[in-house]
Amino acid sequence: MNKTHDLVIRGGAVADGLGGPLVEADVAVDAGVIVAVGKVDGTGREEIDARHHVVAPGFVDIHTHYDGQAVWDQRFAPSSWHGVTTAVMGNCGVGFAPVRQQDRDRLIDLMEGVEDIPGVALQEGLDWAWESFGDYLDALDRKPHDIDFCAQLPHAALRVYVMGERASRLEMATAEDRARMRALTTEAMRAGAIGFSTSRSINHKSIKGTPTPTLKASEDELMAIAMGVKDAGRGVLQMITDFDGEDVDSEFGLMRRLTEASGRPLSFSLMQKHKNPRGWERILQLTRQANVDGLHMLAQVAPRGVGIMLGLQGSRNVFSECPSYQAMADLSFEDRVKRMRQPALRDALLRELPLSGTTPLGMRLVEFTNIFRFGNPPEYDPGPEKSIAAIAAREGREPGAVAYDLMLADDGHGMLYSPFANYAGRSLEACGDMIAHPDTVIGLGDGGAHVGLVCDASFQTFVLSHWAGETGRFELPWLIKRQTSDTARAVGLYDRGVIAPGMKADINVIDPDALGMAVPHMQFDLPAGGRRLMQRASGYAATIVSGTPVYRHGEATGALPGRLVRGPQAAPTV
């Protein structure tokens, strides 16, 4: 007698998530779990025709910042538009728990400064129904979402909770402080944190310009926290540091010692710096040796340039540092566009632009060899010929005038692209080399963050469309593995990321011929009308979480099967 399944996906080219070749097969699902892969004779209460499509595990994104959005929103968009079925938030040491009432604004200021999430949206959207990290997880757990998600314990919140004002003054933690942090870390891991995160980057500052409280935390403090993770017997460590100059070996040595002492896996952010284009190679040499020595260390790398979008609706544009623009910066978008169409204002801004390049930000905004026409569809590897400088040279015009006209295009919605990392030499070659390295994992998409400047939550789609489709450098099954089983295992999720009986039924049905990304657009749907850059995807015929389709052809089905994942998940026994 033929069995009736909850869901049957018919006739797709199945990518197992382990890098094996595509195999034509059916996939049957019952009670949120894959029960059969092959020829399925039974029927499904719901069936999806996957002929001419690829059936892949859902993507696991290990570097997002939905810590606030998860409180007020049931959807992890835009990540969930791009096939992500599990998101890990709480990266870079910033987040909202644990917290005392008097420190709430401090954490908002830090999140706004580090991750460019509007403070007014956070003020209105967070209900603060928690104090401890466990309370925060409970609050998140009460609301269904479109996809699954995990939360990390952020160092900044932990430090402020234990040390108060002393944390923000960058004072050293006392022995008593360290003991308290260790105990709270263990408590958070046991409550369901997937790991602990910290930042040692001088670029991470609050909206008021103060450094992140974790910037100068001592090794003793970090070691106490790492040992708290060890005490719990579960959890990963995540870190961002600048790796500047001669500090590379010493910074890596610190991370290595934390990993050795705690026995816990550690990942860290790694990008190609334009001022030191080959510096990443030394860091991966150290990572390789650490893993050869039996440690578990991974570099989180991005699959394309890391940069900002410059436009009149965003947080920055080419003329942001010009006095005539600053005088009207608070006007509505429509009024600013109208004024910029006036010849007198245009002349004034073009006169002021060379003088605006005297500040660090101003210099970046006039680096026209590294600012590009974005295009539609969006071009993340435009090449030097599409830089504003190159266009201006061909047309015999000033670069500022070219940038001015491109931003005013499409009724003022025109965008320029300025990568500040991973695009030295105006090439993505280093990105490909980093993706291919055995000691890296794809991350750094920052979904939910940098909402006025960046929209990199489309990384998952870009990986497949660019590295398999446009360049053909990597095989599609291997790229799927890099975003499914590899990312899942990096954070201890062994129950997902693979198409096989017994595994969690998080699945994407993808039309590779239609796969692509729209140009980012600005939405004003954050609390208090806050803005955020969003980017749609094409080519996802279905995204399925726990056996339930949550998106069909890019549109939400209304189902919300996503849940908080508390801690690591063991592989199924079948």
Phi, psi and omega in degrees: 000129181288135182277148172261123181258161176297318184212137171231127176257118192258131161070020180275167172272104189277124169262117189287350182087356179250004178094002178291163181295155176296136181229128178291126184196161168267157175229124179251143184228135172223137176051038175080008184233142174290128182246343180202141173227119184145219175273113181258114182277334181287177179254169177241142173301330170228137180232145178238125177278110184253016177302138182068016178237161174260132177255115187231159172298155173295148182283144177248113182259114188266005182221088177227173181224052179272020186303324176272314183302325180296339180284317186255347186237141179269358181239136178267050177279142011271356185303317183291343173287341185250031172082006178284128178245348172219128179240138176253120182246179181086025180280168172064018174078007181246144181174195192235016178204145000287160183204141170263154186306319184289350183253004183299314181297326179298318180289325176295314179302321180291315179296321179296319181287316184283318190245007175054045173255123187306128180299324181295325177293319179294320179300318183277326189276333182274128180264353176052045179275041183199162167231302180284167177293323177298321176298319179298315178298320179298320179296318179293324185292340183282348184245127175288151180227172181286326181229170176283158179206154178235154180234139175257152175282118183273133184299319183300314180295317180299315183294316179295322180298320183277321191251348180062223183300330180299329179295316181289336176277004177062029176289156178285141178290138176282171177302322178294319177300314184296320179295321179293317178298320179299314181295317180293327177295314177301317180299317181294319179297318181289334177283342177130007174299141178279342180175194181231142180229151178212162177231136173237028183266131177291344179281347182270108183224157175288171180297341178270000176093003179277145181295157174302139183302343184268358190307313186248022178303137185286164175298325178299320179293311179298323179293320179298319180292316178300324178288334173294322174296318178298318180302325180284339181074020182197156177111152179247166177247138179227136186217146167237132178217162189276337181051049183267140171054229184280000182279356186302306183294321181289320178294317178294323178301321177299311181298320180297317180295322177299318180292317180298313185289321186273334185072012182258148177295147180227138172233154182216156181281138179218127177225160172279121178272136183293333179274351178215071193298338181251007183298330181297336182295320178298320181294321178287333172297316178295322179295318179300315181295321179299317180288324174300325180281002174099005177273174179234093181230135181226144172264126173278122183236155179261147183274001179207182178302145175258116186201188185239155174263129180251121180194169186286342176268345186271188182285337182219150168214174185304329186258013186301330182267002180278135181304320182292330176283318180299331180292339181241012186298334182272358177288163176296159178304314182298319180290323178294318178298315180300315181293322182289347174278353179279128183304324183294317179292320177303312180299318181296315181295320179292330175290321184282337189303314180300327180285337182287346183279021181268344177264159179304316178293316181300323179296321179293325183285347177244016177278075193288347171286346182238020173238132192233149166298130188278318177085167177213108007295159185296143180245113179261358173226065189288335183081160186298334184291345179255011174291156179299323179297317181292319178298316181297320180295319180293325185267356181066038183235169174282139180304322179299322179292322177297313179299319180302311184291323180293323179287330179280350180296160178056047179057038177089003181267003182298143182234148172245157184240128181228095178283130179256357177209158175070013180222033174295142183072008180055046181212149176264017183302317181296324177301314178300319179296322180290319177301321185285344186289138184290346183252025176239163174219143183284129180200205173072017178289336174059034177308134180090352184240171177051044194289345178258358186230328193227146171218075182261008177290000175269010181309316186300317179292319180299319181306313183284315186289324183272304190283336174259315187279299187286317184260331183067019183292325182236152177285144182303313181300324180291320178295324176295317176304319183295340182248005183234274182294324181294313180290322179298315183289334179299334180245013174087022179258094184261005181262002185214173179092004182220139173268099181198153178304137180095342182277153178301136186275066170258114194218143170246137171250114193240134171265100186297333180287337181257359187294130179182182183231141173279166173293136176304145178227157182266128172247152182240059187238012171285163175308145182064022178074020180297152183263157173202140174286133179230155182216120179279159177239159170234158176099356177266099180292327178201141168238126191238131178238124181050041176081001182247122176297125178254336174222136173234119180052041175084356181252139180293139177275344185099345180285143181228070182274355184291144182220160171296131175262117183267100174076184181296156181234130183284154175293147180289153173254117183236000000 
